[in-house]
Amino acid sequence: MALLLAVLNIGLWWWANRPNGPADLQGSISGFAYSPFQRYQSPFDNDKPSDAQITSDLKLMARYTQHIRTYDALQNPEIYRLAKKQGLDVMAGAWIDRRLVHNDDEIRAVISLAHRYPKTITRVLIGNEVLLRDDVKPDRLMAYLDRARAAIRQPVSVAEPWHIWEKYPELVQHVDFIAVHLLPYWEGVPVSRERALKDALDRYYELRRLYPDKPIVVGEVGWPSNGDRFHYAEPSVSNEAIFLRQWFQAAREQHITYYVMEAFDQPWKEQLGEGRTGAYWGMFGADRKPKFPFTGPVTEDTGWPFKALAASLLALIPMIWFGRRYSRFKLAGRFFFMLLLQLAAGVIVWAATLPFNFYLSPFDWAMLVLLFPAQIAIIAILLINGFEFTEVLWRKRWLRHAELLEPDPPEKQPFVSIHLACYNEPPEMVQVTLDSLAALDYQNYEVLVIDNNTKNPDVWKPVEAYCEQLGPRFRFFHLEPWPGFKAGALNFGLKETDDRAEVIAVVDADYVVRPDWLSRLTGHFHDADVAVVQCPQAHRDFEDNTFRRWTAWEYDGFFRIGMHHRNERNAIIQHGTMTMVRRSALEGTGGWSEWTICEDAELGLRLMHAGYQLVYVDELMGKGLTPADFKAYKSQRYRWAFGAMQILKGRWDWLVQKGPLSAGQRFHFLTGWFSWFADALHFVFTMMALFWTAGMIALPQYFSLPMQLFLIPVIGFFIAKALFGIVLYRARVPCSWRDTLTASVASMGLSHAIARGIMHGLTRQKTAFVVTAKSRRLGESSFAAFAPVREELLMAVALALAVGGMAFSFGSTYLEGTLWMIILGAQAIPYVSALTGAWVAHRSA
């Protein structure tokens, strides 16, 4: 399978770079448009080429043509002297723009040059696309033309696109010939089926029809080899070769005089209005090497065999290892994940080599250095999600599968101490939980209700009285003041636990448990290696409340999918409710950790490090209430993300060093939070995207459209992650399509809260433990609905403005611009989801 995928990978590279066979170049080229600046030179820096560099260029062009075209008279006047030595004819240009004094100087200079080199300068152009740019008005331009025609003998014109000549027919009366630019790329015409060639010829013959008495010279004709797609016109080396070689043949047969746009790539032109594409019009690269052969087939990327081989070799060993290591997976699953590995290797090779096809500035390289690791992280997150997807869908069976057991007789039942920690909880809600515990069909247990730091006696006193009412099995403790949040309360409960207790069970104050919770599960503790028996968190009373329904199914996904995936390697996340812990293991490893606000997950990791087994039984043995509103929903997930980072920092040495933890356990605890890291990366990427978009709109000369190098992996990540999630939900979670989609909205709405939790957890030591409210309701004000999502609202507005700004500035001209707007829209989805969730929670209340 690995070899098959390697061959398919090479075939894909071949297909993307399959040779094209345009007509061969025969004879000489009519002429070249020539700018003499070398790779790192720019007229903006007044960094001019030397005589030796210009001479070298002229000698190279003389091998293909006897004619060149220039654009200015003042900047590089030495061209004409050196061209004379090489026997080249020049169509000399004077650069005309909005600087009127400069224009007079240019015209005087070109007149002087025309007099000095009457045989070398065969034609003169007063301006290049002056009317297109609206630099001067037609009357002034025509005055410039009349002035030049009166002063020199050579034919005089101005170079403009075809539509300018049609728009200003009076201009024809002031020129000796028509100099027209035919650039079908800027018409958005594709090269395929000779459509670009036909477009150029149609424009040419239309001008001949309109002005039959004027000679026509094509001042620029060509195609870019790189840059941004313009409508249907795609810049590429093969498209440049196809168009030019087709044009050479047609122009020779129809006796058209033309100048190729242009001889050499000019990287400095990226700073002009053409964007990135402006740098890639040369038939030769900035290194003065031909971009494509002039005879025979043309290959887009001549280095593709090396890249294809590198991608195959990079993926080969991981593919073989995975295929052998997970032979227990179904064949389709192994093939799918090996395909993901091969695609990942291909994207890495492509992303690492693509920048060398561009003329990148130091700033561009700096951005690449920053963004390339982020791309690797995206690929890693996708592979981790892909592994979960593969295992859940294509396993033959679960290796570690635990079920409900037949109840033990009373004499064999381990004594269980149930601990219920509560803080400021509604008494009526806690009483419902206590009633369910009183109804357990189990004899050997006690219930410790530990209320910590509830200030109002009207809240905790009724619970104390209710415990007395339920009998001696129920003991109530009120702690005030008491440190350590929930972990502190549970540690207090350990000290008060009955000496007979072998198992500590923890349940939240809002849960209603099944009567057989203890009787059907405590039998797992007969295995001395088992330290934890964990059941899913589940929810009740959500069917008639839209927001609670969304969140209930969102929670369910992890317990139906992620917990099974982790359980295969004894790496489940222990949760602080519906869990039972062997007392000796809990006390022997230090009790509940008060240095983290996720004491339950930390305990699970600590017990694994101590060599214990954790059992996951996917049975709904108890159901609690979902968070009451979006603020509570957000704060809970923020707490989990913050606590995860506390654990990651506090137990880092356990996770990266070989020790008691297995490779699978380390894998899950290092990568299990990667999806949350993706939320943090999403926030960072969004901020960078907003900054870059503002730069593209306000300072386009410095900020260009992002390359496909950045866009394609990001879009692929969004699509793949969405598909993975939806397919897994449909396969594992017993809910409707509507519930699947609304659970996705609820999940995405937490992205910003998770990002804040991750970043705060990495940079801070502690945060407040905020109890998840189960009964709070928002006020009547509609504005109050969005109070918990102020930051998400600002981010959504900023992204909407960014999309609007891009649409106004770039429209649909460039494919890269359209893709960038799609990415900005995708970046806004989590923030819009948060706003939607907050509003739904408000309306549901």
BELCOR-V887508 format. One record per residue. N is the residue number from 1. RES is the residue in one small letter. PHI is phi in whole degrees, 0 to 359 (999 if undefined). Layout:
n->[N	N]
res->[RES	RES]
phi->[PHI	PHI]
//
This chain:
n->[1	2	3	4	5	6	7	8	9	10	11	12	13	14	15	16	17	18	19	20	21	22	23	24	25	26	27	28	29	30	31	32	33	34	35	36	37	38	39	40	41	42	43	44	45	46	47	48	49	50	51	52	53	54	55	56	57	58	59	60	61	62	63	64	65	66	67	68	69	70	71	72	73	74	75	76	77	78	79	80	81	82	83	84	85	86	87	88	89	90	91	92	93	94	95	96	97	98	99	100	101	102	103	104	105	106	107	108	109	110	111	112	113	114	115	116	117	118	119	120	121	122	123	124	125	126	127	128	129	130	131	132	133	134	135	136	137	138	139	140	141	142	143	144	145	146	147	148	149	150	151	152	153	154	155	156	157	158	159	160	161	162	163	164	165	166	167	168	169	170	171	172	173	174	175	176	177	178	179	180	181	182	183	184	185	186	187	188	189	190	191	192	193	194	195	196	197	198	199	200	201	202	203	204	205	206	207	208	209	210	211	212	213	214	215	216	217	218	219	220	221	222	223	224	225	226	227	228	229	230	231	232	233	234	235	236	237	238	239	240	241	242	243	244	245	246	247	248	249	250	251	252	253	254	255	256	257	258	259	260	261	262	263	264	265	266	267	268	269	270	271	272	273	274	275	276	277	278	279	280	281	282	283	284	285	286	287	288	289	290	291	292	293	294	295	296	297	298	299	300	301	302	303	304	305	306	307	308	309	310	311	312	313	314	315	316	317	318	319	320	321	322	323	324	325	326	327	328	329	330	331	332	333	334	335	336	337	338	339	340	341	342	343	344	345	346	347	348	349	350	351	352	353	354	355	356	357	358	359	360	361	362	363	364	365	366	367	368	369	370	371	372	373	374	375	376	377	378	379	380	381	382	383	384	385	386	387	388	389	390	391	392	393	394	395	396	397	398	399	400	401	402	403	404	405	406	407	408	409	410	411	412	413	414	415	416	417	418	419	420	421	422	423	424	425	426	427	428	429	430	431	432	433	434	435	436	437	438	439	440	441	442	443	444	445	446	447	448	449	450	451	452	453	454	455	456	457	458	459	460	461	462	463	464	465	466	467	468	469	470	471	472	473	474	475	476	477	478	479	480	481	482	483	484	485	486	487	488	489	490	491	492	493	494	495	496	497	498	499	500	501	502	503	504	505	506	507	508	509	510	511	512	513	514	515	516	517	518	519	520	521	522	523	524	525	526	527	528	529	530	531	532	533	534	535	536	537	538	539	540	541	542	543	544	545	546	547	548	549	550	551	552	553	554	555	556	557	558	559	560	561	562	563	564	565	566	567	568	569	570	571	572	573	574	575	576	577	578	579	580	581	582	583	584	585	586	587	588	589	590	591	592	593	594	595	596	597	598	599	600	601	602	603	604	605	606	607	608	609	610	611	612	613	614	615	616	617	618	619	620	621	622	623	624	625	626	627	628	629	630	631	632	633	634	635	636	637	638	639	640	641	642	643	644	645	646	647	648	649	650	651	652	653	654	655	656	657	658	659	660	661	662	663	664	665	666	667	668	669	670	671	672	673	674	675	676	677	678	679	680	681	682	683	684	685	686	687	688	689	690	691	692	693	694	695	696	697	698	699	700	701	702	703	704	705	706	707	708	709	710	711	712	713	714	715	716	717	718	719	720	721	722	723	724	725	726	727	728	729	730	731	732	733	734	735	736	737	738	739	740	741	742	743	744	745	746	747	748	749	750	751	752	753	754	755	756	757	758	759	760	761	762	763	764	765	766	767	768	769	770	771	772	773	774	775	776	777	778	779	780	781	782	783	784	785	786	787	788	789	790	791	792	793	794	795	796	797	798	799	800	801	802	803	804	805	806	807	808	809	810	811	812	813	814	815	816	817	818	819	820	821	822	823	824	825	826	827	828	829	830	831	832	833	834	835	836	837	838	839	840	841	842	843	844	845]
res->[m	a	l	l	l	a	v	l	n	i	g	l	w	w	w	a	n	r	p	n	g	p	a	d	l	q	g	s	i	s	g	f	a	y	s	p	f	q	r	y	q	s	p	f	d	n	d	k	p	s	d	a	q	i	t	s	d	l	k	l	m	a	r	y	t	q	h	i	r	t	y	d	a	l	q	n	p	e	i	y	r	l	a	k	k	q	g	l	d	v	m	a	g	a	w	i	d	r	r	l	v	h	n	d	d	e	i	r	a	v	i	s	l	a	h	r	y	p	k	t	i	t	r	v	l	i	g	n	e	v	l	l	r	d	d	v	k	p	d	r	l	m	a	y	l	d	r	a	r	a	a	i	r	q	p	v	s	v	a	e	p	w	h	i	w	e	k	y	p	e	l	v	q	h	v	d	f	i	a	v	h	l	l	p	y	w	e	g	v	p	v	s	r	e	r	a	l	k	d	a	l	d	r	y	y	e	l	r	r	l	y	p	d	k	p	i	v	v	g	e	v	g	w	p	s	n	g	d	r	f	h	y	a	e	p	s	v	s	n	e	a	i	f	l	r	q	w	f	q	a	a	r	e	q	h	i	t	y	y	v	m	e	a	f	d	q	p	w	k	e	q	l	g	e	g	r	t	g	a	y	w	g	m	f	g	a	d	r	k	p	k	f	p	f	t	g	p	v	t	e	d	t	g	w	p	f	k	a	l	a	a	s	l	l	a	l	i	p	m	i	w	f	g	r	r	y	s	r	f	k	l	a	g	r	f	f	f	m	l	l	l	q	l	a	a	g	v	i	v	w	a	a	t	l	p	f	n	f	y	l	s	p	f	d	w	a	m	l	v	l	l	f	p	a	q	i	a	i	i	a	i	l	l	i	n	g	f	e	f	t	e	v	l	w	r	k	r	w	l	r	h	a	e	l	l	e	p	d	p	p	e	k	q	p	f	v	s	i	h	l	a	c	y	n	e	p	p	e	m	v	q	v	t	l	d	s	l	a	a	l	d	y	q	n	y	e	v	l	v	i	d	n	n	t	k	n	p	d	v	w	k	p	v	e	a	y	c	e	q	l	g	p	r	f	r	f	f	h	l	e	p	w	p	g	f	k	a	g	a	l	n	f	g	l	k	e	t	d	d	r	a	e	v	i	a	v	v	d	a	d	y	v	v	r	p	d	w	l	s	r	l	t	g	h	f	h	d	a	d	v	a	v	v	q	c	p	q	a	h	r	d	f	e	d	n	t	f	r	r	w	t	a	w	e	y	d	g	f	f	r	i	g	m	h	h	r	n	e	r	n	a	i	i	q	h	g	t	m	t	m	v	r	r	s	a	l	e	g	t	g	g	w	s	e	w	t	i	c	e	d	a	e	l	g	l	r	l	m	h	a	g	y	q	l	v	y	v	d	e	l	m	g	k	g	l	t	p	a	d	f	k	a	y	k	s	q	r	y	r	w	a	f	g	a	m	q	i	l	k	g	r	w	d	w	l	v	q	k	g	p	l	s	a	g	q	r	f	h	f	l	t	g	w	f	s	w	f	a	d	a	l	h	f	v	f	t	m	m	a	l	f	w	t	a	g	m	i	a	l	p	q	y	f	s	l	p	m	q	l	f	l	i	p	v	i	g	f	f	i	a	k	a	l	f	g	i	v	l	y	r	a	r	v	p	c	s	w	r	d	t	l	t	a	s	v	a	s	m	g	l	s	h	a	i	a	r	g	i	m	h	g	l	t	r	q	k	t	a	f	v	v	t	a	k	s	r	r	l	g	e	s	s	f	a	a	f	a	p	v	r	e	e	l	l	m	a	v	a	l	a	l	a	v	g	g	m	a	f	s	f	g	s	t	y	l	e	g	t	l	w	m	i	i	l	g	a	q	a	i	p	y	v	s	a	l	t	g	a	w	v	a	h	r	s	a]
phi->[999	297	293	299	293	298	295	297	299	297	297	294	298	297	299	291	237	297	294	249	238	290	300	289	288	237	76	263	271	300	181	239	282	229	243	274	291	273	309	251	255	205	295	291	261	54	258	263	288	279	300	295	293	295	300	298	297	296	297	295	294	295	288	241	204	245	225	227	234	244	240	213	251	269	285	227	294	292	303	290	297	287	294	300	296	270	73	261	275	232	268	277	245	245	277	246	218	277	273	293	295	299	299	298	295	297	295	299	294	290	296	298	296	296	287	286	235	294	268	282	273	261	215	228	246	264	103	227	56	293	287	300	277	59	285	226	280	304	298	293	298	296	294	300	295	297	297	291	296	286	262	228	269	295	300	237	205	230	268	217	296	300	287	292	294	287	287	240	297	295	296	297	287	248	230	269	205	261	256	245	260	241	233	299	304	285	270	73	267	286	286	304	53	59	292	294	299	298	300	296	293	299	296	298	286	295	293	298	292	288	231	294	267	251	296	239	241	279	287	214	212	174	206	283	265	199	117	261	296	242	53	263	268	247	285	195	298	293	294	296	297	299	297	295	290	294	295	304	293	295	294	295	291	253	56	262	273	210	232	293	264	219	290	233	304	234	304	297	288	299	279	272	291	284	74	300	299	302	276	236	268	289	285	244	289	297	276	71	254	299	280	209	288	269	223	81	292	244	251	301	233	292	268	298	300	296	293	297	295	299	295	294	292	297	266	299	295	301	295	295	300	296	300	279	295	244	296	287	285	295	303	298	293	297	297	298	289	296	296	300	299	293	297	298	297	297	295	297	296	299	293	283	259	302	303	285	275	243	267	268	277	305	295	299	296	297	296	297	300	284	271	298	301	295	293	298	297	299	296	297	298	295	293	296	296	294	294	300	303	293	293	292	275	241	287	279	194	283	287	246	237	246	233	293	253	291	301	282	295	308	290	256	287	292	286	244	255	268	250	238	268	217	219	58	270	302	303	296	289	294	296	296	297	296	298	292	289	292	269	297	272	213	263	262	204	224	233	251	262	243	267	243	70	285	283	276	299	294	268	267	299	298	290	299	295	291	297	297	293	281	109	295	294	254	242	244	228	247	247	198	280	214	274	90	54	295	298	297	295	292	294	298	299	300	289	265	291	302	299	285	294	258	231	255	250	237	221	281	288	251	269	246	261	288	301	265	307	282	295	268	234	295	298	295	282	294	277	296	280	275	251	222	238	245	248	294	283	217	225	226	55	249	299	258	237	301	294	297	294	305	288	300	285	294	298	298	302	296	285	273	244	297	292	296	300	287	297	301	241	52	224	290	273	285	248	279	214	56	237	233	232	296	299	296	291	296	288	290	255	111	74	277	282	265	273	230	273	244	296	289	295	295	297	302	297	295	291	296	298	278	96	276	260	245	256	246	244	277	229	278	268	194	224	244	258	285	306	286	209	290	297	293	300	295	295	295	289	300	298	296	293	298	297	300	289	300	295	301	288	289	244	301	295	296	275	251	258	292	192	298	289	285	300	295	294	298	302	291	281	276	258	298	262	298	298	288	299	298	295	294	298	301	295	298	298	297	297	294	295	296	299	292	296	300	294	297	282	272	228	297	288	249	244	260	299	300	285	302	309	270	283	297	299	294	296	300	296	302	294	297	297	295	295	304	297	292	297	296	299	295	278	242	255	280	227	281	302	298	295	299	290	289	296	295	298	300	297	294	293	270	305	292	297	294	301	295	298	297	291	292	296	282	250	236	272	220	213	288	274	259	292	287	290	251	228	289	230	287	286	283	297	295	297	297	299	262	301	286	235	299	294	297	297	297	295	296	296	299	291	297	296	295	297	297	296	295	297	290	278	242	59	253	298	249	300	299	294	295	298	296	294	297	295	299	297	295	298	280	304	299	287	294	297	296	296	297	298	296	292	298	299	296	292	292	293]
//
